[in-house]
Amino acid sequence: DAEDCHTNYIPVCGSNGDTYQNECFLRRAACKHQKEITMVSRGPCYSGT
């Protein structure tokens, strides 16, 4: 079963360009989609305009 993540909002930016609520959510998404998603930075991803 998916690991239980705490819901603290400590945003991280994934290598796929998505912002995750915290590092745990990033790992869970990587597992769910069977992809390797790494944390590229702490804090939300910035959409470059």
mmCIF entry with sequence, helices, sheets and N, C-alpha, C, O atoms, coordinates in Angstrom:
data_MODEL
# 
_entry.id   MODEL 
# 
_entity.id                         1 
_entity.type                       polymer 
_entity.pdbx_number_of_molecules   1 
# 
_entity_poly.entity_id                      1 
_entity_poly.type                           'polypeptide(L)' 
_entity_poly.nstd_linkage                   no 
_entity_poly.nstd_monomer                   no 
_entity_poly.pdbx_seq_one_letter_code       DAEDCHTNYIPVCGSNGDTYQNECFLRRAACKHQKEITMVSRGPCYSGT 
_entity_poly.pdbx_seq_one_letter_code_can   DAEDCHTNYIPVCGSNGDTYQNECFLRRAACKHQKEITMVSRGPCYSGT 
_entity_poly.pdbx_strand_id                 A 
# 
loop_
_entity_poly_seq.entity_id 
_entity_poly_seq.num 
_entity_poly_seq.mon_id 
_entity_poly_seq.hetero 
1 1  ASP n 
1 2  ALA n 
1 3  GLU n 
1 4  ASP n 
1 5  CYS n 
1 6  HIS n 
1 7  THR n 
1 8  ASN n 
1 9  TYR n 
1 10 ILE n 
1 11 PRO n 
1 12 VAL n 
1 13 CYS n 
1 14 GLY n 
1 15 SER n 
1 16 ASN n 
1 17 GLY n 
1 18 ASP n 
1 19 THR n 
1 20 TYR n 
1 21 GLN n 
1 22 ASN n 
1 23 GLU n 
1 24 CYS n 
1 25 PHE n 
1 26 LEU n 
1 27 ARG n 
1 28 ARG n 
1 29 ALA n 
1 30 ALA n 
1 31 CYS n 
1 32 LYS n 
1 33 HIS n 
1 34 GLN n 
1 35 LYS n 
1 36 GLU n 
1 37 ILE n 
1 38 THR n 
1 39 MET n 
1 40 VAL n 
1 41 SER n 
1 42 ARG n 
1 43 GLY n 
1 44 PRO n 
1 45 CYS n 
1 46 TYR n 
1 47 SER n 
1 48 GLY n 
1 49 THR n 
# 
_struct_asym.id          A 
_struct_asym.entity_id   1 
# 
_struct_conf.conf_type_id            HELX_P 
_struct_conf.id                      HELX_P1 
_struct_conf.pdbx_PDB_helix_id       AA1 
_struct_conf.beg_label_comp_id       GLU 
_struct_conf.beg_label_asym_id       A 
_struct_conf.beg_label_seq_id        23 
_struct_conf.pdbx_beg_PDB_ins_code   ? 
_struct_conf.end_label_comp_id       HIS 
_struct_conf.end_label_asym_id       A 
_struct_conf.end_label_seq_id        33 
_struct_conf.pdbx_end_PDB_ins_code   ? 
_struct_conf.beg_auth_comp_id        GLU 
_struct_conf.beg_auth_asym_id        A 
_struct_conf.beg_auth_seq_id         23 
_struct_conf.end_auth_comp_id        HIS 
_struct_conf.end_auth_asym_id        A 
_struct_conf.end_auth_seq_id         33 
_struct_conf.pdbx_PDB_helix_class    1 
_struct_conf.details                 ? 
_struct_conf.pdbx_PDB_helix_length   11 
# 
_struct_conf_type.id          HELX_P 
_struct_conf_type.criteria    ? 
_struct_conf_type.reference   ? 
# 
_struct_sheet.id               AA1 
_struct_sheet.type             ? 
_struct_sheet.number_strands   3 
_struct_sheet.details          ? 
# 
loop_
_struct_sheet_order.sheet_id 
_struct_sheet_order.range_id_1 
_struct_sheet_order.range_id_2 
_struct_sheet_order.offset 
_struct_sheet_order.sense 
AA1 1 2 ? anti-parallel 
AA1 2 3 ? anti-parallel 
# 
loop_
_struct_sheet_range.sheet_id 
_struct_sheet_range.id 
_struct_sheet_range.beg_label_comp_id 
_struct_sheet_range.beg_label_asym_id 
_struct_sheet_range.beg_label_seq_id 
_struct_sheet_range.pdbx_beg_PDB_ins_code 
_struct_sheet_range.end_label_comp_id 
_struct_sheet_range.end_label_asym_id 
_struct_sheet_range.end_label_seq_id 
_struct_sheet_range.pdbx_end_PDB_ins_code 
_struct_sheet_range.beg_auth_comp_id 
_struct_sheet_range.beg_auth_asym_id 
_struct_sheet_range.beg_auth_seq_id 
_struct_sheet_range.end_auth_comp_id 
_struct_sheet_range.end_auth_asym_id 
_struct_sheet_range.end_auth_seq_id 
AA1 1 THR A 19 ? TYR A 20 ? THR A 19 TYR A 20 
AA1 2 VAL A 12 ? GLY A 14 ? VAL A 12 GLY A 14 
AA1 3 MET A 39 ? ARG A 42 ? MET A 39 ARG A 42 
# 
loop_
_atom_site.group_PDB 
_atom_site.id 
_atom_site.type_symbol 
_atom_site.label_atom_id 
_atom_site.label_alt_id 
_atom_site.label_comp_id 
_atom_site.label_asym_id 
_atom_site.label_entity_id 
_atom_site.label_seq_id 
_atom_site.pdbx_PDB_ins_code 
_atom_site.Cartn_x 
_atom_site.Cartn_y 
_atom_site.Cartn_z 
_atom_site.occupancy 
_atom_site.B_iso_or_equiv 
_atom_site.pdbx_formal_charge 
_atom_site.auth_seq_id 
_atom_site.auth_comp_id 
_atom_site.auth_asym_id 
_atom_site.auth_atom_id 
_atom_site.pdbx_PDB_model_num 
ATOM 1   N N  . ASP A 1 1  ? 0.854  -1.196 0.000   1.00 0.00 ? 1  ASP A N  1 
ATOM 2   C CA . ASP A 1 1  ? 0.000  0.000  0.000   1.00 0.00 ? 1  ASP A CA 1 
ATOM 3   C C  . ASP A 1 1  ? 0.886  1.241  0.000   1.00 0.00 ? 1  ASP A C  1 
ATOM 4   O O  . ASP A 1 1  ? 2.048  1.180  0.403   1.00 0.00 ? 1  ASP A O  1 
ATOM 5   N N  . ALA A 1 2  ? 0.341  2.357  -0.450  1.00 0.00 ? 2  ALA A N  1 
ATOM 6   C CA . ALA A 1 2  ? 1.117  3.598  -0.498  1.00 0.00 ? 2  ALA A CA 1 
ATOM 7   C C  . ALA A 1 2  ? 1.503  4.009  0.916   1.00 0.00 ? 2  ALA A C  1 
ATOM 8   O O  . ALA A 1 2  ? 0.736  3.857  1.867   1.00 0.00 ? 2  ALA A O  1 
ATOM 9   N N  . GLU A 1 3  ? 2.717  4.533  1.020   1.00 0.00 ? 3  GLU A N  1 
ATOM 10  C CA . GLU A 1 3  ? 3.155  4.956  2.351   1.00 0.00 ? 3  GLU A CA 1 
ATOM 11  C C  . GLU A 1 3  ? 2.336  6.156  2.793   1.00 0.00 ? 3  GLU A C  1 
ATOM 12  O O  . GLU A 1 3  ? 1.937  6.983  1.974   1.00 0.00 ? 3  GLU A O  1 
ATOM 13  N N  . ASP A 1 4  ? 2.090  6.243  4.082   1.00 0.00 ? 4  ASP A N  1 
ATOM 14  C CA . ASP A 1 4  ? 1.342  7.374  4.609   1.00 0.00 ? 4  ASP A CA 1 
ATOM 15  C C  . ASP A 1 4  ? 2.282  8.557  4.737   1.00 0.00 ? 4  ASP A C  1 
ATOM 16  O O  . ASP A 1 4  ? 3.345  8.458  5.349   1.00 0.00 ? 4  ASP A O  1 
ATOM 17  N N  . CYS A 1 5  ? 1.882  9.673  4.155   1.00 0.00 ? 5  CYS A N  1 
ATOM 18  C CA . CYS A 1 5  ? 2.707  10.874 4.212   1.00 0.00 ? 5  CYS A CA 1 
ATOM 19  C C  . CYS A 1 5  ? 2.105  11.835 5.224   1.00 0.00 ? 5  CYS A C  1 
ATOM 20  O O  . CYS A 1 5  ? 0.885  11.971 5.318   1.00 0.00 ? 5  CYS A O  1 
ATOM 21  N N  . HIS A 1 6  ? 2.959  12.492 5.970   1.00 0.00 ? 6  HIS A N  1 
ATOM 22  C CA . HIS A 1 6  ? 2.448  13.578 6.794   1.00 0.00 ? 6  HIS A CA 1 
ATOM 23  C C  . HIS A 1 6  ? 2.027  14.683 5.834   1.00 0.00 ? 6  HIS A C  1 
ATOM 24  O O  . HIS A 1 6  ? 2.523  14.749 4.709   1.00 0.00 ? 6  HIS A O  1 
ATOM 25  N N  . THR A 1 7  ? 1.132  15.539 6.261   1.00 0.00 ? 7  THR A N  1 
ATOM 26  C CA . THR A 1 7  ? 0.569  16.522 5.345   1.00 0.00 ? 7  THR A CA 1 
ATOM 27  C C  . THR A 1 7  ? 1.153  17.916 5.559   1.00 0.00 ? 7  THR A C  1 
ATOM 28  O O  . THR A 1 7  ? 0.599  18.911 5.091   1.00 0.00 ? 7  THR A O  1 
ATOM 29  N N  . ASN A 1 8  ? 2.279  17.976 6.272   1.00 0.00 ? 8  ASN A N  1 
ATOM 30  C CA . ASN A 1 8  ? 2.937  19.264 6.447   1.00 0.00 ? 8  ASN A CA 1 
ATOM 31  C C  . ASN A 1 8  ? 3.283  19.832 5.082   1.00 0.00 ? 8  ASN A C  1 
ATOM 32  O O  . ASN A 1 8  ? 3.757  19.111 4.204   1.00 0.00 ? 8  ASN A O  1 
ATOM 33  N N  . TYR A 1 9  ? 3.047  21.129 4.904   1.00 0.00 ? 9  TYR A N  1 
ATOM 34  C CA . TYR A 1 9  ? 3.345  21.736 3.611   1.00 0.00 ? 9  TYR A CA 1 
ATOM 35  C C  . TYR A 1 9  ? 4.778  22.245 3.611   1.00 0.00 ? 9  TYR A C  1 
ATOM 36  O O  . TYR A 1 9  ? 5.077  23.342 4.083   1.00 0.00 ? 9  TYR A O  1 
ATOM 37  N N  . ILE A 1 10 ? 5.657  21.405 3.062   1.00 0.00 ? 10 ILE A N  1 
ATOM 38  C CA . ILE A 1 10 ? 7.077  21.753 2.929   1.00 0.00 ? 10 ILE A CA 1 
ATOM 39  C C  . ILE A 1 10 ? 7.402  21.493 1.463   1.00 0.00 ? 10 ILE A C  1 
ATOM 40  O O  . ILE A 1 10 ? 8.037  20.492 1.131   1.00 0.00 ? 10 ILE A O  1 
ATOM 41  N N  . PRO A 1 11 ? 6.966  22.398 0.584   1.00 0.00 ? 11 PRO A N  1 
ATOM 42  C CA . PRO A 1 11 ? 6.987  22.087 -0.842  1.00 0.00 ? 11 PRO A CA 1 
ATOM 43  C C  . PRO A 1 11 ? 8.378  21.802 -1.391  1.00 0.00 ? 11 PRO A C  1 
ATOM 44  O O  . PRO A 1 11 ? 9.366  22.413 -0.985  1.00 0.00 ? 11 PRO A O  1 
ATOM 45  N N  . VAL A 1 12 ? 8.425  20.861 -2.321  1.00 0.00 ? 12 VAL A N  1 
ATOM 46  C CA . VAL A 1 12 ? 9.659  20.548 -3.028  1.00 0.00 ? 12 VAL A CA 1 
ATOM 47  C C  . VAL A 1 12 ? 9.339  20.499 -4.511  1.00 0.00 ? 12 VAL A C  1 
ATOM 48  O O  . VAL A 1 12 ? 8.213  20.203 -4.909  1.00 0.00 ? 12 VAL A O  1 
ATOM 49  N N  . CYS A 1 13 ? 10.351 20.793 -5.327  1.00 0.00 ? 13 CYS A N  1 
ATOM 50  C CA . CYS A 1 13 ? 10.181 20.790 -6.768  1.00 0.00 ? 13 CYS A CA 1 
ATOM 51  C C  . CYS A 1 13 ? 10.767 19.507 -7.333  1.00 0.00 ? 13 CYS A C  1 
ATOM 52  O O  . CYS A 1 13 ? 11.941 19.206 -7.118  1.00 0.00 ? 13 CYS A O  1 
ATOM 53  N N  . GLY A 1 14 ? 9.951  18.755 -8.052  1.00 0.00 ? 14 GLY A N  1 
ATOM 54  C CA . GLY A 1 14 ? 10.401 17.504 -8.644  1.00 0.00 ? 14 GLY A CA 1 
ATOM 55  C C  . GLY A 1 14 ? 11.035 17.717 -10.005 1.00 0.00 ? 14 GLY A C  1 
ATOM 56  O O  . GLY A 1 14 ? 10.800 18.728 -10.667 1.00 0.00 ? 14 GLY A O  1 
ATOM 57  N N  . SER A 1 15 ? 11.841 16.748 -10.412 1.00 0.00 ? 15 SER A N  1 
ATOM 58  C CA . SER A 1 15 ? 12.535 16.825 -11.697 1.00 0.00 ? 15 SER A CA 1 
ATOM 59  C C  . SER A 1 15 ? 11.569 16.780 -12.881 1.00 0.00 ? 15 SER A C  1 
ATOM 60  O O  . SER A 1 15 ? 11.958 17.048 -14.017 1.00 0.00 ? 15 SER A O  1 
ATOM 61  N N  . ASN A 1 16 ? 10.315 16.440 -12.609 1.00 0.00 ? 16 ASN A N  1 
ATOM 62  C CA . ASN A 1 16 ? 9.305  16.424 -13.672 1.00 0.00 ? 16 ASN A CA 1 
ATOM 63  C C  . ASN A 1 16 ? 8.598  17.771 -13.783 1.00 0.00 ? 16 ASN A C  1 
ATOM 64  O O  . ASN A 1 16 ? 7.661  17.918 -14.568 1.00 0.00 ? 16 ASN A O  1 
ATOM 65  N N  . GLY A 1 17 ? 9.042  18.754 -13.001 1.00 0.00 ? 17 GLY A N  1 
ATOM 66  C CA . GLY A 1 17 ? 8.454  20.087 -13.074 1.00 0.00 ? 17 GLY A CA 1 
ATOM 67  C C  . GLY A 1 17 ? 7.240  20.276 -12.194 1.00 0.00 ? 17 GLY A C  1 
ATOM 68  O O  . GLY A 1 17 ? 6.623  21.341 -12.208 1.00 0.00 ? 17 GLY A O  1 
ATOM 69  N N  . ASP A 1 18 ? 6.888  19.256 -11.425 1.00 0.00 ? 18 ASP A N  1 
ATOM 70  C CA . ASP A 1 18 ? 5.740  19.373 -10.530 1.00 0.00 ? 18 ASP A CA 1 
ATOM 71  C C  . ASP A 1 18 ? 6.184  19.741 -9.123  1.00 0.00 ? 18 ASP A C  1 
ATOM 72  O O  . ASP A 1 18 ? 7.249  19.330 -8.664  1.00 0.00 ? 18 ASP A O  1 
ATOM 73  N N  . THR A 1 19 ? 5.351  20.521 -8.449  1.00 0.00 ? 19 THR A N  1 
ATOM 74  C CA . THR A 1 19 ? 5.590  20.847 -7.050  1.00 0.00 ? 19 THR A CA 1 
ATOM 75  C C  . THR A 1 19 ? 4.819  19.855 -6.193  1.00 0.00 ? 19 THR A C  1 
ATOM 76  O O  . THR A 1 19 ? 3.638  19.601 -6.431  1.00 0.00 ? 19 THR A O  1 
ATOM 77  N N  . TYR A 1 20 ? 5.499  19.294 -5.190  1.00 0.00 ? 20 TYR A N  1 
ATOM 78  C CA . TYR A 1 20 ? 4.860  18.341 -4.285  1.00 0.00 ? 20 TYR A CA 1 
ATOM 79  C C  . TYR A 1 20 ? 4.746  18.945 -2.902  1.00 0.00 ? 20 TYR A C  1 
ATOM 80  O O  . TYR A 1 20 ? 5.555  19.781 -2.496  1.00 0.00 ? 20 TYR A O  1 
ATOM 81  N N  . GLN A 1 21 ? 3.718  18.501 -2.183  1.00 0.00 ? 21 GLN A N  1 
ATOM 82  C CA . GLN A 1 21 ? 3.436  19.028 -0.846  1.00 0.00 ? 21 GLN A CA 1 
ATOM 83  C C  . GLN A 1 21 ? 4.617  18.834 0.092   1.00 0.00 ? 21 GLN A C  1 
ATOM 84  O O  . GLN A 1 21 ? 4.905  19.697 0.922   1.00 0.00 ? 21 GLN A O  1 
ATOM 85  N N  . ASN A 1 22 ? 5.301  17.703 -0.040  1.00 0.00 ? 22 ASN A N  1 
ATOM 86  C CA . ASN A 1 22 ? 6.533  17.478 0.701   1.00 0.00 ? 22 ASN A CA 1 
ATOM 87  C C  . ASN A 1 22 ? 7.283  16.335 0.033   1.00 0.00 ? 22 ASN A C  1 
ATOM 88  O O  . ASN A 1 22 ? 6.791  15.739 -0.926  1.00 0.00 ? 22 ASN A O  1 
ATOM 89  N N  . GLU A 1 23 ? 8.455  16.033 0.530   1.00 0.00 ? 23 GLU A N  1 
ATOM 90  C CA . GLU A 1 23 ? 9.323  15.046 -0.108  1.00 0.00 ? 23 GLU A CA 1 
ATOM 91  C C  . GLU A 1 23 ? 8.660  13.678 -0.204  1.00 0.00 ? 23 GLU A C  1 
ATOM 92  O O  . GLU A 1 23 ? 8.884  12.935 -1.160  1.00 0.00 ? 23 GLU A O  1 
ATOM 93  N N  . CYS A 1 24 ? 7.841  13.354 0.793   1.00 0.00 ? 24 CYS A N  1 
ATOM 94  C CA . CYS A 1 24 ? 7.170  12.061 0.810   1.00 0.00 ? 24 CYS A CA 1 
ATOM 95  C C  . CYS A 1 24 ? 6.199  11.930 -0.359  1.00 0.00 ? 24 CYS A C  1 
ATOM 96  O O  . CYS A 1 24 ? 6.118  10.875 -0.988  1.00 0.00 ? 24 CYS A O  1 
ATOM 97  N N  . PHE A 1 25 ? 5.463  13.005 -0.649  1.00 0.00 ? 25 PHE A N  1 
ATOM 98  C CA . PHE A 1 25 ? 4.514  12.972 -1.760  1.00 0.00 ? 25 PHE A CA 1 
ATOM 99  C C  . PHE A 1 25 ? 5.247  12.796 -3.079  1.00 0.00 ? 25 PHE A C  1 
ATOM 100 O O  . PHE A 1 25 ? 4.745  12.132 -3.986  1.00 0.00 ? 25 PHE A O  1 
ATOM 101 N N  . LEU A 1 26 ? 6.429  13.384 -3.193  1.00 0.00 ? 26 LEU A N  1 
ATOM 102 C CA . LEU A 1 26 ? 7.242  13.216 -4.391  1.00 0.00 ? 26 LEU A CA 1 
ATOM 103 C C  . LEU A 1 26 ? 7.614  11.750 -4.568  1.00 0.00 ? 26 LEU A C  1 
ATOM 104 O O  . LEU A 1 26 ? 7.470  11.195 -5.657  1.00 0.00 ? 26 LEU A O  1 
ATOM 105 N N  . ARG A 1 27 ? 8.092  11.126 -3.501  1.00 0.00 ? 27 ARG A N  1 
ATOM 106 C CA . ARG A 1 27 ? 8.483  9.711  -3.585  1.00 0.00 ? 27 ARG A CA 1 
ATOM 107 C C  . ARG A 1 27 ? 7.270  8.833  -3.904  1.00 0.00 ? 27 ARG A C  1 
ATOM 108 O O  . ARG A 1 27 ? 7.373  7.876  -4.671  1.00 0.00 ? 27 ARG A O  1 
ATOM 109 N N  . ARG A 1 28 ? 6.127  9.163  -3.313  1.00 0.00 ? 28 ARG A N  1 
ATOM 110 C CA . ARG A 1 28 ? 4.928  8.376  -3.541  1.00 0.00 ? 28 ARG A CA 1 
ATOM 111 C C  . ARG A 1 28 ? 4.488  8.486  -5.004  1.00 0.00 ? 28 ARG A C  1 
ATOM 112 O O  . ARG A 1 28 ? 4.072  7.495  -5.606  1.00 0.00 ? 28 ARG A O  1 
ATOM 113 N N  . ALA A 1 29 ? 4.582  9.693  -5.575  1.00 0.00 ? 29 ALA A N  1 
ATOM 114 C CA . ALA A 1 29 ? 4.217  9.879  -6.986  1.00 0.00 ? 29 ALA A CA 1 
ATOM 115 C C  . ALA A 1 29 ? 5.162  9.095  -7.884  1.00 0.00 ? 29 ALA A C  1 
ATOM 116 O O  . ALA A 1 29 ? 4.732  8.492  -8.867  1.00 0.00 ? 29 ALA A O  1 
ATOM 117 N N  . ALA A 1 30 ? 6.454  9.102  -7.548  1.00 0.00 ? 30 ALA A N  1 
ATOM 118 C CA . ALA A 1 30 ? 7.434  8.367  -8.343  1.00 0.00 ? 30 ALA A CA 1 
ATOM 119 C C  . ALA A 1 30 ? 7.097  6.879  -8.324  1.00 0.00 ? 30 ALA A C  1 
ATOM 120 O O  . ALA A 1 30 ? 7.190  6.204  -9.350  1.00 0.00 ? 30 ALA A O  1 
ATOM 121 N N  . CYS A 1 31 ? 6.713  6.380  -7.182  1.00 0.00 ? 31 CYS A N  1 
ATOM 122 C CA . CYS A 1 31 ? 6.366  4.969  -7.035  1.00 0.00 ? 31 CYS A CA 1 
ATOM 123 C C  . CYS A 1 31 ? 5.100  4.653  -7.823  1.00 0.00 ? 31 CYS A C  1 
ATOM 124 O O  . CYS A 1 31 ? 5.032  3.642  -8.521  1.00 0.00 ? 31 CYS A O  1 
ATOM 125 N N  . LYS A 1 32 ? 4.111  5.511  -7.710  1.00 0.00 ? 32 LYS A N  1 
ATOM 126 C CA . LYS A 1 32 ? 2.828  5.302  -8.351  1.00 0.00 ? 32 LYS A CA 1 
ATOM 127 C C  . LYS A 1 32 ? 2.964  5.281  -9.871  1.00 0.00 ? 32 LYS A C  1 
ATOM 128 O O  . LYS A 1 32 ? 2.342  4.461  -10.547 1.00 0.00 ? 32 LYS A O  1 
ATOM 129 N N  . HIS A 1 33 ? 3.772  6.177  -10.394 1.00 0.00 ? 33 HIS A N  1 
ATOM 130 C CA . HIS A 1 33 ? 3.924  6.277  -11.850 1.00 0.00 ? 33 HIS A CA 1 
ATOM 131 C C  . HIS A 1 33 ? 5.096  5.446  -12.367 1.00 0.00 ? 33 HIS A C  1 
ATOM 132 O O  . HIS A 1 33 ? 5.378  5.439  -13.565 1.00 0.00 ? 33 HIS A O  1 
ATOM 133 N N  . GLN A 1 34 ? 5.782  4.741  -11.449 1.00 0.00 ? 34 GLN A N  1 
ATOM 134 C CA . GLN A 1 34 ? 6.927  3.910  -11.819 1.00 0.00 ? 34 GLN A CA 1 
ATOM 135 C C  . GLN A 1 34 ? 7.968  4.721  -12.588 1.00 0.00 ? 34 GLN A C  1 
ATOM 136 O O  . GLN A 1 34 ? 8.518  4.264  -13.590 1.00 0.00 ? 34 GLN A O  1 
ATOM 137 N N  . LYS A 1 35 ? 8.227  5.935  -12.098 1.00 0.00 ? 35 LYS A N  1 
ATOM 138 C CA . LYS A 1 35 ? 9.216  6.803  -12.713 1.00 0.00 ? 35 LYS A CA 1 
ATOM 139 C C  . LYS A 1 35 ? 10.171 7.250  -11.625 1.00 0.00 ? 35 LYS A C  1 
ATOM 140 O O  . LYS A 1 35 ? 9.833  7.256  -10.441 1.00 0.00 ? 35 LYS A O  1 
ATOM 141 N N  . GLU A 1 36 ? 11.366 7.623  -12.045 1.00 0.00 ? 36 GLU A N  1 
ATOM 142 C CA . GLU A 1 36 ? 12.280 8.198  -11.080 1.00 0.00 ? 36 GLU A CA 1 
ATOM 143 C C  . GLU A 1 36 ? 12.079 9.703  -11.089 1.00 0.00 ? 36 GLU A C  1 
ATOM 144 O O  . GLU A 1 36 ? 12.336 10.366 -12.093 1.00 0.00 ? 36 GLU A O  1 
ATOM 145 N N  . ILE A 1 37 ? 11.619 10.238 -9.970  1.00 0.00 ? 37 ILE A N  1 
ATOM 146 C CA . ILE A 1 37 ? 11.451 11.689 -9.832  1.00 0.00 ? 37 ILE A CA 1 
ATOM 147 C C  . ILE A 1 37 ? 12.383 12.109 -8.710  1.00 0.00 ? 37 ILE A C  1 
ATOM 148 O O  . ILE A 1 37 ? 12.277 11.614 -7.588  1.00 0.00 ? 37 ILE A O  1 
ATOM 149 N N  . THR A 1 38 ? 13.284 13.010 -9.008  1.00 0.00 ? 38 THR A N  1 
ATOM 150 C CA . THR A 1 38 ? 14.207 13.476 -7.984  1.00 0.00 ? 38 THR A CA 1 
ATOM 151 C C  . THR A 1 38 ? 13.806 14.883 -7.567  1.00 0.00 ? 38 THR A C  1 
ATOM 152 O O  . THR A 1 38 ? 13.126 15.597 -8.305  1.00 0.00 ? 38 THR A O  1 
ATOM 153 N N  . MET A 1 39 ? 14.235 15.265 -6.381  1.00 0.00 ? 39 MET A N  1 
ATOM 154 C CA . MET A 1 39 ? 13.952 16.604 -5.896  1.00 0.00 ? 39 MET A CA 1 
ATOM 155 C C  . MET A 1 39 ? 15.016 17.543 -6.454  1.00 0.00 ? 39 MET A C  1 
ATOM 156 O O  . MET A 1 39 ? 16.201 17.389 -6.158  1.00 0.00 ? 39 MET A O  1 
ATOM 157 N N  . VAL A 1 40 ? 14.599 18.509 -7.257  1.00 0.00 ? 40 VAL A N  1 
ATOM 158 C CA . VAL A 1 40 ? 15.577 19.430 -7.831  1.00 0.00 ? 40 VAL A CA 1 
ATOM 159 C C  . VAL A 1 40 ? 15.803 20.643 -6.943  1.00 0.00 ? 40 VAL A C  1 
ATOM 160 O O  . VAL A 1 40 ? 16.878 21.240 -6.973  1.00 0.00 ? 40 VAL A O  1 
ATOM 161 N N  . SER A 1 41 ? 14.796 21.015 -6.150  1.00 0.00 ? 41 SER A N  1 
ATOM 162 C CA . SER A 1 41 ? 14.996 22.122 -5.214  1.00 0.00 ? 41 SER A CA 1 
ATOM 163 C C  . SER A 1 41 ? 13.931 22.086 -4.138  1.00 0.00 ? 41 SER A C  1 
ATOM 164 O O  . SER A 1 41 ? 12.860 21.506 -4.313  1.00 0.00 ? 41 SER A O  1 
ATOM 165 N N  . ARG A 1 42 ? 14.248 22.714 -3.029  1.00 0.00 ? 42 ARG A N  1 
ATOM 166 C CA . ARG A 1 42 ? 13.252 22.875 -1.979  1.00 0.00 ? 42 ARG A CA 1 
ATOM 167 C C  . ARG A 1 42 ? 12.417 24.097 -2.335  1.00 0.00 ? 42 ARG A C  1 
ATOM 168 O O  . ARG A 1 42 ? 12.915 25.051 -2.932  1.00 0.00 ? 42 ARG A O  1 
ATOM 169 N N  . GLY A 1 43 ? 11.150 24.059 -1.964  1.00 0.00 ? 43 GLY A N  1 
ATOM 170 C CA . GLY A 1 43 ? 10.251 25.136 -2.342  1.00 0.00 ? 43 GLY A CA 1 
ATOM 171 C C  . GLY A 1 43 ? 9.562  24.778 -3.654  1.00 0.00 ? 43 GLY A C  1 
ATOM 172 O O  . GLY A 1 43 ? 10.004 23.870 -4.358  1.00 0.00 ? 43 GLY A O  1 
ATOM 173 N N  . PRO A 1 44 ? 8.498  25.476 -3.983  1.00 0.00 ? 44 PRO A N  1 
ATOM 174 C CA . PRO A 1 44 ? 7.732  25.147 -5.185  1.00 0.00 ? 44 PRO A CA 1 
ATOM 175 C C  . PRO A 1 44 ? 8.532  25.403 -6.446  1.00 0.00 ? 44 PRO A C  1 
ATOM 176 O O  . PRO A 1 44 ? 9.466  26.205 -6.462  1.00 0.00 ? 44 PRO A O  1 
ATOM 177 N N  . CYS A 1 45 ? 8.142  24.696 -7.516  1.00 0.00 ? 45 CYS A N  1 
ATOM 178 C CA . CYS A 1 45 ? 8.762  24.937 -8.823  1.00 0.00 ? 45 CYS A CA 1 
ATOM 179 C C  . CYS A 1 45 ? 8.270  26.292 -9.337  1.00 0.00 ? 45 CYS A C  1 
ATOM 180 O O  . CYS A 1 45 ? 7.124  26.686 -9.121  1.00 0.00 ? 45 CYS A O  1 
ATOM 181 N N  . TYR A 1 46 ? 9.146  26.962 -10.002 1.00 0.00 ? 46 TYR A N  1 
ATOM 182 C CA . TYR A 1 46 ? 8.735  28.218 -10.624 1.00 0.00 ? 46 TYR A CA 1 
ATOM 183 C C  . TYR A 1 46 ? 8.503  27.968 -12.099 1.00 0.00 ? 46 TYR A C  1 
ATOM 184 O O  . TYR A 1 46 ? 9.361  27.419 -12.791 1.00 0.00 ? 46 TYR A O  1 
ATOM 185 N N  . SER A 1 47 ? 7.339  28.374 -12.576 1.00 0.00 ? 47 SER A N  1 
ATOM 186 C CA . SER A 1 47 ? 7.075  28.220 -14.002 1.00 0.00 ? 47 SER A CA 1 
ATOM 187 C C  . SER A 1 47 ? 7.735  29.399 -14.710 1.00 0.00 ? 47 SER A C  1 
ATOM 188 O O  . SER A 1 47 ? 7.334  30.547 -14.518 1.00 0.00 ? 47 SER A O  1 
ATOM 189 N N  . GLY A 1 48 ? 8.729  29.121 -15.513 1.00 0.00 ? 48 GLY A N  1 
ATOM 190 C CA . GLY A 1 48 ? 9.454  30.189 -16.197 1.00 0.00 ? 48 GLY A CA 1 
ATOM 191 C C  . GLY A 1 48 ? 8.593  30.828 -17.249 1.00 0.00 ? 48 GLY A C  1 
ATOM 192 O O  . GLY A 1 48 ? 8.073  30.147 -18.133 1.00 0.00 ? 48 GLY A O  1 
ATOM 193 N N  . THR A 1 49 ? 8.437  32.125 -17.165 1.00 0.00 ? 49 THR A N  1 
ATOM 194 C CA . THR A 1 49 ? 7.624  32.841 -18.158 1.00 0.00 ? 49 THR A CA 1 
ATOM 195 C C  . THR A 1 49 ? 8.527  33.631 -19.093 1.00 0.00 ? 49 THR A C  1 
ATOM 196 O O  . THR A 1 49 ? 8.038  34.304 -20.001 1.00 0.00 ? 49 THR A O  1 
# 
